[in-house]
């Protein structure tokens, strides 16, 4: 599973991007979410899991 959390402090929101791979490295799922809050990027990665 890959998690990315771009933070745009100017606009005041974060995005949570998640891609789930199987053992053959094929994509099995993906998710994106937008949150209108200021969070620490490391905290958001924990929330995404």
mmCIF file as Biopython writes it, N, C-alpha, C and O atoms, coordinates in Angstrom:
data_model
#
loop_
_atom_site.group_PDB
_atom_site.id
_atom_site.type_symbol
_atom_site.label_atom_id
_atom_site.label_alt_id
_atom_site.label_comp_id
_atom_site.label_asym_id
_atom_site.label_entity_id
_atom_site.label_seq_id
_atom_site.pdbx_PDB_ins_code
_atom_site.Cartn_x
_atom_site.Cartn_y
_atom_site.Cartn_z
_atom_site.occupancy
_atom_site.B_iso_or_equiv
_atom_site.auth_seq_id
_atom_site.auth_asym_id
_atom_site.pdbx_PDB_model_num
ATOM 1   N N  . UNK A ? 1  ? 0.840   -1.163 0.000  1.0 0.0 1  A 1 
ATOM 2   C CA . UNK A ? 1  ? 0.000   0.000  0.000  1.0 0.0 1  A 1 
ATOM 3   C C  . UNK A ? 1  ? 0.893   1.236  0.000  1.0 0.0 1  A 1 
ATOM 4   O O  . UNK A ? 1  ? 1.845   1.318  0.775  1.0 0.0 1  A 1 
ATOM 5   N N  . UNK A ? 2  ? 0.589   2.178  -0.855 1.0 0.0 2  A 1 
ATOM 6   C CA . UNK A ? 2  ? 1.298   3.447  -0.912 1.0 0.0 2  A 1 
ATOM 7   C C  . UNK A ? 2  ? 0.352   4.548  -0.443 1.0 0.0 2  A 1 
ATOM 8   O O  . UNK A ? 2  ? -0.816  4.582  -0.829 1.0 0.0 2  A 1 
ATOM 9   N N  . UNK A ? 3  ? 0.865   5.440  0.385  1.0 0.0 3  A 1 
ATOM 10  C CA . UNK A ? 3  ? 0.080   6.563  0.889  1.0 0.0 3  A 1 
ATOM 11  C C  . UNK A ? 3  ? 0.859   7.843  0.617  1.0 0.0 3  A 1 
ATOM 12  O O  . UNK A ? 3  ? 2.052   7.933  0.904  1.0 0.0 3  A 1 
ATOM 13  N N  . UNK A ? 4  ? 0.165   8.830  0.057  1.0 0.0 4  A 1 
ATOM 14  C CA . UNK A ? 4  ? 0.776   10.137 -0.168 1.0 0.0 4  A 1 
ATOM 15  C C  . UNK A ? 4  ? -0.164  11.184 0.397  1.0 0.0 4  A 1 
ATOM 16  O O  . UNK A ? 4  ? -1.384  11.062 0.291  1.0 0.0 4  A 1 
ATOM 17  N N  . UNK A ? 5  ? 0.414   12.213 0.998  1.0 0.0 5  A 1 
ATOM 18  C CA . UNK A ? 5  ? -0.397  13.252 1.626  1.0 0.0 5  A 1 
ATOM 19  C C  . UNK A ? 5  ? 0.146   14.626 1.218  1.0 0.0 5  A 1 
ATOM 20  O O  . UNK A ? 5  ? 0.932   15.228 1.950  1.0 0.0 5  A 1 
ATOM 21  N N  . UNK A ? 6  ? -0.279  15.120 0.042  1.0 0.0 6  A 1 
ATOM 22  C CA . UNK A ? 6  ? 0.128   16.479 -0.311 1.0 0.0 6  A 1 
ATOM 23  C C  . UNK A ? 6  ? -0.595  17.488 0.579  1.0 0.0 6  A 1 
ATOM 24  O O  . UNK A ? 6  ? -1.805  17.390 0.783  1.0 0.0 6  A 1 
ATOM 25  N N  . UNK A ? 7  ? 0.148   18.452 1.105  1.0 0.0 7  A 1 
ATOM 26  C CA . UNK A ? 7  ? -0.426  19.471 1.985  1.0 0.0 7  A 1 
ATOM 27  C C  . UNK A ? 7  ? -0.314  20.815 1.286  1.0 0.0 7  A 1 
ATOM 28  O O  . UNK A ? 7  ? 0.776   21.233 0.892  1.0 0.0 7  A 1 
ATOM 29  N N  . UNK A ? 8  ? -1.454  21.493 1.133  1.0 0.0 8  A 1 
ATOM 30  C CA . UNK A ? 8  ? -1.472  22.830 0.543  1.0 0.0 8  A 1 
ATOM 31  C C  . UNK A ? 8  ? -1.929  23.807 1.611  1.0 0.0 8  A 1 
ATOM 32  O O  . UNK A ? 8  ? -3.126  24.047 1.766  1.0 0.0 8  A 1 
ATOM 33  N N  . UNK A ? 9  ? -0.987  24.368 2.340  1.0 0.0 9  A 1 
ATOM 34  C CA . UNK A ? 9  ? -1.318  25.234 3.459  1.0 0.0 9  A 1 
ATOM 35  C C  . UNK A ? 9  ? -1.922  26.561 3.004  1.0 0.0 9  A 1 
ATOM 36  O O  . UNK A ? 9  ? -2.663  27.182 3.765  1.0 0.0 9  A 1 
ATOM 37  N N  . UNK A ? 10 ? -1.628  27.006 1.799  1.0 0.0 10 A 1 
ATOM 38  C CA . UNK A ? 10 ? -2.188  28.258 1.295  1.0 0.0 10 A 1 
ATOM 39  C C  . UNK A ? 10 ? -3.698  28.174 1.130  1.0 0.0 10 A 1 
ATOM 40  O O  . UNK A ? 10 ? -4.423  29.121 1.436  1.0 0.0 10 A 1 
ATOM 41  N N  . UNK A ? 11 ? -4.157  27.038 0.647  1.0 0.0 11 A 1 
ATOM 42  C CA . UNK A ? 11 ? -5.587  26.843 0.391  1.0 0.0 11 A 1 
ATOM 43  C C  . UNK A ? 11 ? -6.298  26.344 1.646  1.0 0.0 11 A 1 
ATOM 44  O O  . UNK A ? 11 ? -7.498  26.574 1.797  1.0 0.0 11 A 1 
ATOM 45  N N  . UNK A ? 12 ? -5.597  25.673 2.539  1.0 0.0 12 A 1 
ATOM 46  C CA . UNK A ? 12 ? -6.181  25.211 3.788  1.0 0.0 12 A 1 
ATOM 47  C C  . UNK A ? 12 ? -6.774  23.818 3.742  1.0 0.0 12 A 1 
ATOM 48  O O  . UNK A ? 12 ? -7.706  23.517 4.488  1.0 0.0 12 A 1 
ATOM 49  N N  . UNK A ? 13 ? -6.249  22.966 2.878  1.0 0.0 13 A 1 
ATOM 50  C CA . UNK A ? 13 ? -6.728  21.583 2.868  1.0 0.0 13 A 1 
ATOM 51  C C  . UNK A ? 13 ? -5.591  20.626 2.568  1.0 0.0 13 A 1 
ATOM 52  O O  . UNK A ? 13 ? -4.518  21.018 2.109  1.0 0.0 13 A 1 
ATOM 53  N N  . UNK A ? 14 ? -5.860  19.363 2.839  1.0 0.0 14 A 1 
ATOM 54  C CA . UNK A ? 14 ? -4.924  18.289 2.523  1.0 0.0 14 A 1 
ATOM 55  C C  . UNK A ? 14 ? -5.637  17.258 1.668  1.0 0.0 14 A 1 
ATOM 56  O O  . UNK A ? 14 ? -6.866  17.185 1.669  1.0 0.0 14 A 1 
ATOM 57  N N  . UNK A ? 15 ? -4.884  16.477 0.956  1.0 0.0 15 A 1 
ATOM 58  C CA . UNK A ? 15 ? -5.438  15.341 0.210  1.0 0.0 15 A 1 
ATOM 59  C C  . UNK A ? 15 ? -4.776  14.074 0.732  1.0 0.0 15 A 1 
ATOM 60  O O  . UNK A ? 15 ? -3.586  14.059 1.047  1.0 0.0 15 A 1 
ATOM 61  N N  . UNK A ? 16 ? -5.562  13.022 0.816  1.0 0.0 16 A 1 
ATOM 62  C CA . UNK A ? 16 ? -5.043  11.705 1.177  1.0 0.0 16 A 1 
ATOM 63  C C  . UNK A ? 16 ? -5.182  10.830 -0.061 1.0 0.0 16 A 1 
ATOM 64  O O  . UNK A ? 16 ? -6.288  10.635 -0.564 1.0 0.0 16 A 1 
ATOM 65  N N  . UNK A ? 17 ? -4.074  10.306 -0.550 1.0 0.0 17 A 1 
ATOM 66  C CA . UNK A ? 17 ? -4.064  9.454  -1.738 1.0 0.0 17 A 1 
ATOM 67  C C  . UNK A ? 17 ? -3.534  8.082  -1.336 1.0 0.0 17 A 1 
ATOM 68  O O  . UNK A ? 17 ? -2.448  7.978  -0.765 1.0 0.0 17 A 1 
ATOM 69  N N  . UNK A ? 18 ? -4.295  7.030  -1.632 1.0 0.0 18 A 1 
ATOM 70  C CA . UNK A ? 18 ? -3.911  5.676  -1.255 1.0 0.0 18 A 1 
ATOM 71  C C  . UNK A ? 18 ? -4.037  4.769  -2.478 1.0 0.0 18 A 1 
ATOM 72  O O  . UNK A ? 18 ? -5.047  4.806  -3.180 1.0 0.0 18 A 1 
ATOM 73  N N  . UNK A ? 19 ? -3.008  3.954  -2.731 1.0 0.0 19 A 1 
ATOM 74  C CA . UNK A ? 19 ? -3.056  2.950  -3.785 1.0 0.0 19 A 1 
ATOM 75  C C  . UNK A ? 19 ? -2.703  1.611  -3.154 1.0 0.0 19 A 1 
ATOM 76  O O  . UNK A ? 19 ? -1.695  1.492  -2.458 1.0 0.0 19 A 1 
ATOM 77  N N  . UNK A ? 20 ? -3.536  0.603  -3.398 1.0 0.0 20 A 1 
ATOM 78  C CA . UNK A ? 20 ? -3.331  -0.729 -2.833 1.0 0.0 20 A 1 
ATOM 79  C C  . UNK A ? 20 ? -2.886  -1.674 -3.948 1.0 0.0 20 A 1 
ATOM 80  O O  . UNK A ? 20 ? -3.548  -1.800 -4.978 1.0 0.0 20 A 1 
ATOM 81  N N  . UNK A ? 21 ? -1.742  -2.338 -3.717 1.0 0.0 21 A 1 
ATOM 82  C CA . UNK A ? 21 ? -1.169  -3.291 -4.677 1.0 0.0 21 A 1 
ATOM 83  C C  . UNK A ? 21 ? -1.222  -4.695 -4.090 1.0 0.0 21 A 1 
ATOM 84  O O  . UNK A ? 21 ? -1.165  -4.871 -2.873 1.0 0.0 21 A 1 
ATOM 85  N N  . UNK A ? 22 ? -1.331  -5.701 -4.971 1.0 0.0 22 A 1 
ATOM 86  C CA . UNK A ? 22 ? -1.241  -7.075 -4.496 1.0 0.0 22 A 1 
ATOM 87  C C  . UNK A ? 22 ? 0.220   -7.539 -4.560 1.0 0.0 22 A 1 
ATOM 88  O O  . UNK A ? 22 ? 1.112   -6.742 -4.853 1.0 0.0 22 A 1 
ATOM 89  N N  . UNK A ? 23 ? 0.459   -8.810 -4.289 1.0 0.0 23 A 1 
ATOM 90  C CA . UNK A ? 23 ? 1.829   -9.334 -4.253 1.0 0.0 23 A 1 
ATOM 91  C C  . UNK A ? 23 ? 2.495   -9.343 -5.633 1.0 0.0 23 A 1 
ATOM 92  O O  . UNK A ? 23 ? 3.717   -9.459 -5.729 1.0 0.0 23 A 1 
ATOM 93  N N  . UNK A ? 24 ? 1.704   -9.222 -6.696 1.0 0.0 24 A 1 
ATOM 94  C CA . UNK A ? 24 ? 2.241   -9.146 -8.056 1.0 0.0 24 A 1 
ATOM 95  C C  . UNK A ? 24 ? 2.388   -7.702 -8.525 1.0 0.0 24 A 1 
ATOM 96  O O  . UNK A ? 24 ? 2.644   -7.447 -9.702 1.0 0.0 24 A 1 
ATOM 97  N N  . UNK A ? 25 ? 2.224   -6.767 -7.605 1.0 0.0 25 A 1 
ATOM 98  C CA . UNK A ? 25 ? 2.339   -5.332 -7.866 1.0 0.0 25 A 1 
ATOM 99  C C  . UNK A ? 25 ? 1.258   -4.807 -8.802 1.0 0.0 25 A 1 
ATOM 100 O O  . UNK A ? 25 ? 1.450   -3.786 -9.462 1.0 0.0 25 A 1 
ATOM 101 N N  . UNK A ? 26 ? 0.119   -5.499 -8.863 1.0 0.0 26 A 1 
ATOM 102 C CA . UNK A ? 26 ? -1.009  -4.997 -9.636 1.0 0.0 26 A 1 
ATOM 103 C C  . UNK A ? 26 ? -1.908  -4.182 -8.716 1.0 0.0 26 A 1 
ATOM 104 O O  . UNK A ? 26 ? -2.120  -4.539 -7.557 1.0 0.0 26 A 1 
ATOM 105 N N  . UNK A ? 27 ? -2.430  -3.084 -9.246 1.0 0.0 27 A 1 
ATOM 106 C CA . UNK A ? 27 ? -3.291  -2.216 -8.450 1.0 0.0 27 A 1 
ATOM 107 C C  . UNK A ? 27 ? -4.613  -2.925 -8.193 1.0 0.0 27 A 1 
ATOM 108 O O  . UNK A ? 27 ? -5.263  -3.405 -9.122 1.0 0.0 27 A 1 
ATOM 109 N N  . UNK A ? 28 ? -5.004  -2.985 -6.923 1.0 0.0 28 A 1 
ATOM 110 C CA . UNK A ? 28 ? -6.259  -3.623 -6.518 1.0 0.0 28 A 1 
ATOM 111 C C  . UNK A ? 28 ? -7.273  -2.643 -5.962 1.0 0.0 28 A 1 
ATOM 112 O O  . UNK A ? 28 ? -8.446  -2.978 -5.794 1.0 0.0 28 A 1 
ATOM 113 N N  . UNK A ? 29 ? -6.820  -1.435 -5.679 1.0 0.0 29 A 1 
ATOM 114 C CA . UNK A ? 29 ? -7.736  -0.425 -5.174 1.0 0.0 29 A 1 
ATOM 115 C C  . UNK A ? 29 ? -7.040  0.918  -5.054 1.0 0.0 29 A 1 
ATOM 116 O O  . UNK A ? 29 ? -5.815  1.000  -4.964 1.0 0.0 29 A 1 
ATOM 117 N N  . UNK A ? 30 ? -7.846  1.961  -5.054 1.0 0.0 30 A 1 
ATOM 118 C CA . UNK A ? 30 ? -7.305  3.308  -4.897 1.0 0.0 30 A 1 
ATOM 119 C C  . UNK A ? 30 ? -8.354  4.173  -4.216 1.0 0.0 30 A 1 
ATOM 120 O O  . UNK A ? 30 ? -9.555  3.926  -4.322 1.0 0.0 30 A 1 
ATOM 121 N N  . UNK A ? 31 ? -7.872  5.189  -3.517 1.0 0.0 31 A 1 
ATOM 122 C CA . UNK A ? 31 ? -8.778  6.088  -2.815 1.0 0.0 31 A 1 
ATOM 123 C C  . UNK A ? 31 ? -8.154  7.478  -2.762 1.0 0.0 31 A 1 
ATOM 124 O O  . UNK A ? 31 ? -6.936  7.622  -2.660 1.0 0.0 31 A 1 
ATOM 125 N N  . UNK A ? 32 ? -8.993  8.484  -2.832 1.0 0.0 32 A 1 
ATOM 126 C CA . UNK A ? 32 ? -8.543  9.850  -2.606 1.0 0.0 32 A 1 
ATOM 127 C C  . UNK A ? 32 ? -9.572  10.544 -1.726 1.0 0.0 32 A 1 
ATOM 128 O O  . UNK A ? 32 ? -10.772 10.289 -1.819 1.0 0.0 32 A 1 
ATOM 129 N N  . UNK A ? 33 ? -9.077  11.415 -0.881 1.0 0.0 33 A 1 
ATOM 130 C CA . UNK A ? 33 ? -9.955  12.132 0.034  1.0 0.0 33 A 1 
ATOM 131 C C  . UNK A ? 33 ? -9.392  13.529 0.241  1.0 0.0 33 A 1 
ATOM 132 O O  . UNK A ? 33 ? -8.176  13.715 0.289  1.0 0.0 33 A 1 
ATOM 133 N N  . UNK A ? 34 ? -10.274 14.506 0.364  1.0 0.0 34 A 1 
ATOM 134 C CA . UNK A ? 34 ? -9.870  15.892 0.595  1.0 0.0 34 A 1 
ATOM 135 C C  . UNK A ? 34 ? -10.409 16.324 1.956  1.0 0.0 34 A 1 
ATOM 136 O O  . UNK A ? 34 ? -11.597 16.172 2.238  1.0 0.0 34 A 1 
ATOM 137 N N  . UNK A ? 35 ? -9.532  16.861 2.792  1.0 0.0 35 A 1 
ATOM 138 C CA . UNK A ? 35 ? -9.920  17.320 4.127  1.0 0.0 35 A 1 
ATOM 139 C C  . UNK A ? 35 ? -9.614  18.808 4.245  1.0 0.0 35 A 1 
ATOM 140 O O  . UNK A ? 35 ? -8.507  19.241 3.925  1.0 0.0 35 A 1 
ATOM 141 N N  . UNK A ? 36 ? -10.573 19.580 4.694  1.0 0.0 36 A 1 
ATOM 142 C CA . UNK A ? 36 ? -10.402 21.027 4.822  1.0 0.0 36 A 1 
ATOM 143 C C  . UNK A ? 36 ? -9.939  21.397 6.218  1.0 0.0 36 A 1 
ATOM 144 O O  . UNK A ? 36 ? -10.622 22.124 6.939  1.0 0.0 36 A 1 
ATOM 145 N N  . UNK A ? 37 ? -8.792  20.899 6.587  1.0 0.0 37 A 1 
ATOM 146 C CA . UNK A ? 37 ? -8.195  21.188 7.886  1.0 0.0 37 A 1 
ATOM 147 C C  . UNK A ? 37 ? -6.691  21.206 7.740  1.0 0.0 37 A 1 
ATOM 148 O O  . UNK A ? 37 ? -6.134  20.762 6.737  1.0 0.0 37 A 1 
ATOM 149 N N  . UNK A ? 38 ? -6.054  21.727 8.759  1.0 0.0 38 A 1 
ATOM 150 C CA . UNK A ? 38 ? -4.593  21.713 8.798  1.0 0.0 38 A 1 
ATOM 151 C C  . UNK A ? 38 ? -4.145  20.585 9.713  1.0 0.0 38 A 1 
ATOM 152 O O  . UNK A ? 38 ? -4.388  20.624 10.919 1.0 0.0 38 A 1 
ATOM 153 N N  . UNK A ? 39 ? -3.498  19.586 9.145  1.0 0.0 39 A 1 
ATOM 154 C CA . UNK A ? 39 ? -2.959  18.465 9.890  1.0 0.0 39 A 1 
ATOM 155 C C  . UNK A ? 39 ? -1.487  18.332 9.560  1.0 0.0 39 A 1 
ATOM 156 O O  . UNK A ? 39 ? -1.035  18.763 8.499  1.0 0.0 39 A 1 
ATOM 157 N N  . UNK A ? 40 ? -0.756  17.740 10.459 1.0 0.0 40 A 1 
ATOM 158 C CA . UNK A ? 40 ? 0.610   17.355 10.191 1.0 0.0 40 A 1 
ATOM 159 C C  . UNK A ? 40 ? 0.577   16.185 9.199  1.0 0.0 40 A 1 
ATOM 160 O O  . UNK A ? 40 ? -0.224  15.265 9.367  1.0 0.0 40 A 1 
ATOM 161 N N  . UNK A ? 41 ? 1.428   16.205 8.177  1.0 0.0 41 A 1 
ATOM 162 C CA . UNK A ? 41 ? 1.409   15.160 7.146  1.0 0.0 41 A 1 
ATOM 163 C C  . UNK A ? 41 ? 1.625   13.773 7.726  1.0 0.0 41 A 1 
ATOM 164 O O  . UNK A ? 41 ? 1.013   12.815 7.252  1.0 0.0 41 A 1 
ATOM 165 N N  . UNK A ? 42 ? 2.480   13.632 8.744  1.0 0.0 42 A 1 
ATOM 166 C CA . UNK A ? 42 ? 2.705   12.308 9.352  1.0 0.0 42 A 1 
ATOM 167 C C  . UNK A ? 42 ? 1.457   11.816 10.056 1.0 0.0 42 A 1 
ATOM 168 O O  . UNK A ? 42 ? 1.159   10.623 10.006 1.0 0.0 42 A 1 
ATOM 169 N N  . UNK A ? 43 ? 0.720   12.699 10.708 1.0 0.0 43 A 1 
ATOM 170 C CA . UNK A ? 43 ? -0.532  12.308 11.366 1.0 0.0 43 A 1 
ATOM 171 C C  . UNK A ? 43 ? -1.550  11.847 10.328 1.0 0.0 43 A 1 
ATOM 172 O O  . UNK A ? 43 ? -2.260  10.866 10.545 1.0 0.0 43 A 1 
ATOM 173 N N  . UNK A ? 44 ? -1.620  12.541 9.219  1.0 0.0 44 A 1 
ATOM 174 C CA . UNK A ? 44 ? -2.586  12.175 8.174  1.0 0.0 44 A 1 
ATOM 175 C C  . UNK A ? 44 ? -2.275  10.826 7.580  1.0 0.0 44 A 1 
ATOM 176 O O  . UNK A ? 44 ? -3.192  10.072 7.253  1.0 0.0 44 A 1 
ATOM 177 N N  . UNK A ? 45 ? -1.001  10.498 7.430  1.0 0.0 45 A 1 
ATOM 178 C CA . UNK A ? 45 ? -0.643  9.162  6.935  1.0 0.0 45 A 1 
ATOM 179 C C  . UNK A ? 45 ? -1.141  8.084  7.884  1.0 0.0 45 A 1 
ATOM 180 O O  . UNK A ? 45 ? -1.602  7.031  7.444  1.0 0.0 45 A 1 
ATOM 181 N N  . UNK A ? 46 ? -1.052  8.338  9.169  1.0 0.0 46 A 1 
ATOM 182 C CA . UNK A ? 46 ? -1.572  7.384  10.162 1.0 0.0 46 A 1 
ATOM 183 C C  . UNK A ? 46 ? -3.087  7.269  10.046 1.0 0.0 46 A 1 
ATOM 184 O O  . UNK A ? 46 ? -3.624  6.165  10.136 1.0 0.0 46 A 1 
ATOM 185 N N  . UNK A ? 47 ? -3.782  8.378  9.851  1.0 0.0 47 A 1 
ATOM 186 C CA . UNK A ? 47 ? -5.232  8.362  9.698  1.0 0.0 47 A 1 
ATOM 187 C C  . UNK A ? 47 ? -5.656  7.605  8.449  1.0 0.0 47 A 1 
ATOM 188 O O  . UNK A ? 47 ? -6.693  6.942  8.439  1.0 0.0 47 A 1 
ATOM 189 N N  . UNK A ? 48 ? -4.851  7.705  7.396  1.0 0.0 48 A 1 
ATOM 190 C CA . UNK A ? 48 ? -5.175  7.035  6.135  1.0 0.0 48 A 1 
ATOM 191 C C  . UNK A ? 48 ? -5.126  5.523  6.266  1.0 0.0 48 A 1 
ATOM 192 O O  . UNK A ? 48 ? -5.875  4.814  5.593  1.0 0.0 48 A 1 
ATOM 193 N N  . UNK A ? 49 ? -4.248  5.026  7.127  1.0 0.0 49 A 1 
ATOM 194 C CA . UNK A ? 49 ? -4.113  3.587  7.294  1.0 0.0 49 A 1 
ATOM 195 C C  . UNK A ? 49 ? -5.283  3.060  8.072  1.0 0.0 49 A 1 
ATOM 196 O O  . UNK A ? 49 ? -5.365  1.858  8.326  1.0 0.0 49 A 1 
#
